[in-house]
């Protein structure tokens, strides 16, 4: 059931996966260590490596304005620049970075009290490179129902679906990013998936 659900979400919210890094490229940990020592070029490489993934993570959640997602993505890397010493190498760099992004999004919702609707995407005319419904949806009516079903989830449930089913983070990484227990990750993800499946069956 989970594999079927994941395939449906992948087809609906098509995000180009991060290209496999060439083995000769420096690791994230090497770059962050060099950045701590004052290497601005290492910081710029980290930004180039992760800015698309961070933007997609934020855009998936707020779904209101592309410009807001771009601004929040910039905020994430500004925060990384200011607090790079907080990275203790106790977890993967990607886990640390997405934790920053998660907090930035939470602050956004707290300050703006905004709500979004996936259905608004169907009427947007702006050019959205990472999610182009008209080009990528094979069955618009069916995919619209999936979008509406996901829209019915809470912000926490949408967030955990993205991290697990789009970013493919492990349950342990997700528990670190969201600062919740491992069992909570499993139960929240299972609940979110079942809600989407139930909504699709009802429709």
HELIX and SHEET records of a PDB file:
HELIX    1   1 UNK A    2  UNK A   12  1                                  11    
HELIX    2   2 UNK A   28  UNK A   36  1                                   9    
HELIX    3   3 UNK A   40  UNK A   62  1                                  23    
HELIX    4   4 UNK A   66  UNK A   82  1                                  17    
HELIX    5   5 UNK A   84  UNK A   86  5                                   3    
HELIX    6   6 UNK A   93  UNK A  112  1                                  20    
HELIX    7   7 UNK A  118  UNK A  123  5                                   6    
HELIX    8   8 UNK A  133  UNK A  136  1                                   4    
HELIX    9   9 UNK A  140  UNK A  151  1                                  12    
HELIX   10  10 UNK A  155  UNK A  161  1                                   7    
HELIX   11  11 UNK A  162  UNK A  166  3                                   5    
HELIX   12  12 UNK A  171  UNK A  178  1                                   8    
HELIX   13  13 UNK A  182  UNK A  202  1                                  21    
END                                                                             
